[in-house]
Amino acid sequence: MAQKVLITAAASGIGLEIARAFAEAGSTVFITDIHRQTIDAATIEVPGLLATLCNNGKRSDIERMVPEIRKRKLRDRKSEIRKLRDMIGHDGHDTYSQQF
């Protein structure tokens, strides 16, 4: 069964390479980033990536991202996200565990 993976701050650099590796292994990969241009470039460079703008420092962005993931069927009764890779530095608050 293919995994479903969420990688934040992943439109470039090591985050994009991790997304690419999961996608090449057959996973459904959803990435977030704060830069529209890099997200657009990443989805062209790695076919099949799902992506949205999200500033993980803003709770409102995270609260908007969660329904977006559900809308794209990354979380449903049969298959939930199994991997989460946060590629940004943060202040130690676990904002995702409250949402997933």
ROGU-24948 format. One line per field, with one value per residue (C-alpha): x, y, z; residue number from 1. Coordinates in pm, whole numbers. Last residue first. Example, Ala and Ser with C-alpha at 12.3 -4.5 7.8 and 13.67 -1.06 7.14 Angstrom:
// ROGU-24948
east <- [1367 1230]
north <- [-106 -450]
up <- [714 780]
i <- [2 1]
This chain:
// ROGU-24948
east <- [-425 -499 -380 -76 11 77 351 501 880 964 1002 1268 1131 1146 861 831 502 462 163 -110 -434 -579 -908 -1114 -984 -686 -498 -829 -752 -1033 -887 -552 -721 -923 -592 -421 -665 -604 -231 -256 -460 -200 62 424 363 317 118 79 -47 90 13 308 217 505 817 970 636 500 828 825 472 565 880 682 407 654 539 573 362 401 155 303 111 371 492 863 936 696 870 1211 1086 933 1265 1443 1193 1253 1629 1621 1301 923 933 860 625 620 295 312 54 203 138 0]
north <- [1511 1871 1892 1683 1932 2244 2083 2388 2359 2703 2598 2539 2426 2091 1925 1570 1393 1029 798 1029 838 566 384 633 934 1164 1249 1279 1612 1771 1628 1789 2121 2087 2067 2349 2622 2550 2549 2888 3029 2900 3112 3007 2711 2950 2746 2767 2443 2136 1796 1633 1409 1501 1629 1920 2076 2050 2187 2489 2584 2548 2753 3033 3034 3077 2992 2616 2305 1959 1672 1340 1029 755 546 520 798 1020 944 1021 1340 1466 1404 1592 1876 1906 1892 2203 2339 2329 2135 2377 2112 1749 1552 1185 929 583 340 0]
up <- [1276 1380 1740 1657 1386 1593 1803 1969 1989 1851 1491 1229 899 718 906 783 844 746 774 650 677 459 473 670 481 488 174 -5 -174 23 343 270 194 515 707 517 627 997 925 754 1045 1291 1124 1169 941 651 403 27 -121 -293 -440 -611 -904 -1131 -958 -1153 -1248 -894 -760 -994 -886 -519 -575 -740 -474 -185 169 134 164 16 -30 -145 -249 -225 -518 -435 -685 -491 -160 -308 -475 -150 30 -249 -222 151 95 -118 -267 -240 86 368 509 402 424 316 216 185 -95 0]
i <- [100 99 98 97 96 95 94 93 92 91 90 89 88 87 86 85 84 83 82 81 80 79 78 77 76 75 74 73 72 71 70 69 68 67 66 65 64 63 62 61 60 59 58 57 56 55 54 53 52 51 50 49 48 47 46 45 44 43 42 41 40 39 38 37 36 35 34 33 32 31 30 29 28 27 26 25 24 23 22 21 20 19 18 17 16 15 14 13 12 11 10 9 8 7 6 5 4 3 2 1]
